Amino acid sequence: MGSSLGELFGNFYMGTIEQRVLVDMDLKPAIYCRNVDDIFTQVLDERHLQQLKEAFEQNFVLNFTYEMENNGKLPFLDVTVTERNGGFHTAVYTKETNIGMCLNANSDIPDKHTRGVL
């Protein structure tokens, strides 16, 4: 993903996979959202998720992994998604290893990284 075109190519590739896999109504999940190669989906059960994963991997070079919700919560990107009353609630996700420290903006880092945080 070092190229500035990496995200564009990733989206095209994933779009091609989706067009082939998600036409099967037996595999199509209730909710399917994607950010480049990170997918958030709601399926019937783990067996359905495994079938969807296998369909994605069957004819493509990518390997897919998945993470199941734990106690109704699932970290996705930098968001904690919690299922409540048939809907979803989101909050900022913080890893357990986070000690709450940030680099000083005046430290020896490129300006583009400081601006990127803002």
Sequence and secondary structure as in RCSB ss.txt:
>XXXX:A:sequence
MGSSLGELFGNFYMGTIEQRVLVDMDLKPAIYCRNVDDIFTQVLDERHLQQLKEAFEQNFVLNFTYEMENNGKLP
FLDVTVTERNGGFHTAVYTKETNIGMCLNANSDIPDKHTRGVL
>XXXX:A:secstr
  STTHHHHHHHHHHHHHHHHTT TTT  SEEEEETTEEEEE SSHHHHHHHHHHHHHTSS        BTTEEE
ETTEEEEEETTEEEEEE   TT  S    TTSSS HHHHHHH 
